[in-house]
């Protein structure tokens, strides 16, 4: 029984760590969606682009790339983020590209 425990326990710890990281990646995806949606809504209301991007950076995960496109009566905000596990040894193997894009028509003032 001791040999089986010695083999299974590290595997269980690894699986728990992987699941914890996946939950964190899910939270980062939700933050990308929220940042893109909120920024697009603010831009559609004609708020200053600099302030909108700064507010989106506060909501988005740290290190996310925020791209803003305006034209043809619409605004588009794309938030991209790559979730990597803690440490450097699994970055290439387990990197998850995350992101969201929100597009809205520009609101016309009455």
C-alpha positions in Angstrom: 0.0 0.0 0.0 2.9 2.4 0.7 4.2 2.1 -2.9 0.8 2.8 -4.4 0.4 5.9 -2.2 3.9 7.2 -3.1 2.9 7.0 -6.8 -0.7 8.2 -6.6 -0.2 11.2 -4.3 2.1 13.3 -6.6 -0.3 12.5 -9.5 -3.3 13.8 -7.4 -1.4 16.9 -6.4 -0.5 17.6 -10.1 -4.1 17.1 -11.2 -5.3 19.5 -8.4 -2.8 22.1 -9.5 -3.9 21.7 -13.2 -7.5 22.1 -12.3 -6.7 25.2 -10.2 -4.9 26.7 -13.1 -7.8 26.0 -15.5 -10.2 27.8 -13.1 -7.9 30.8 -13.2 -7.8 30.6 -17.0 -11.6 30.6 -17.0 -11.7 33.7 -14.8 -9.2 35.4 -17.1 -11.6 34.6 -20.1 -14.5 36.2 -18.3 -12.4 39.3 -17.5 -11.5 39.5 -21.2 -15.2 39.4 -22.2 -16.1 42.0 -19.6 -13.3 44.4 -20.6 -14.1 44.1 -24.4 -17.9 44.6 -23.8 -17.5 47.5 -21.4 -14.9 49.3 -23.6 -17.0 48.9 -26.7 -20.1 50.3 -24.9 -18.1 53.3 -23.6 -16.6 54.0 -27.1 -20.1 53.7 -28.7 -21.2 56.5 -26.3 -18.3 58.6 -27.6 -16.2 58.6 -24.5 -12.5 59.4 -24.9 -10.5 56.4 -26.3 -7.6 56.9 -23.9 -9.9 56.7 -20.9 -11.7 53.8 -22.3 -8.6 51.8 -22.9 -7.3 52.6 -19.4 -10.6 51.4 -17.9 -10.4 48.2 -20.0 -6.9 47.6 -18.7 -8.2 47.7 -15.2 -10.8 45.0 -15.9 -8.7 42.8 -18.3 -6.1 40.4 -16.9 -2.6 41.8 -16.4 -0.7 41.6 -19.7 -3.7 41.5 -22.0 -3.5 43.3 -25.3 -6.3 45.7 -26.1 -7.0 46.8 -29.7 -9.6 49.5 -30.6 -10.9 50.0 -34.1 -13.3 52.7 -35.0 -15.0 53.4 -38.3 -18.0 52.9 -40.6 -20.4 53.8 -37.8 -19.2 51.1 -35.4 -16.6 50.5 -32.8 -14.7 47.2 -32.1 -12.6 46.3 -29.1 -10.5 43.1 -29.1 -8.9 41.9 -25.9 -6.3 39.1 -26.2 -4.5 37.3 -23.4 -2.4 34.1 -23.2 -2.8 32.2 -20.0 0.3 30.3 -19.0 0.7 28.0 -16.0 2.8 29.2 -13.0 6.6 28.7 -13.5 8.5 28.6 -16.8 8.7 24.9 -17.5 5.3 24.3 -19.0 4.7 27.7 -20.8 5.0 26.3 -24.3 3.0 23.2 -23.7 0.1 24.6 -21.8 -0.3 28.2 -23.1 -4.0 28.9 -23.7 -4.9 31.8 -26.0 -7.9 33.6 -24.6 -9.7 36.7 -25.7 -12.9 38.4 -26.8 -14.1 40.8 -29.4 -17.1 43.2 -28.9 -18.5 45.3 -31.8 -21.2 47.9 -31.4 -22.8 50.6 -33.6 -21.9 54.2 -32.6 -24.7 55.8 -30.7 -26.1 59.0 -32.3 -26.9 61.8 -30.0 -30.5 63.1 -30.3 
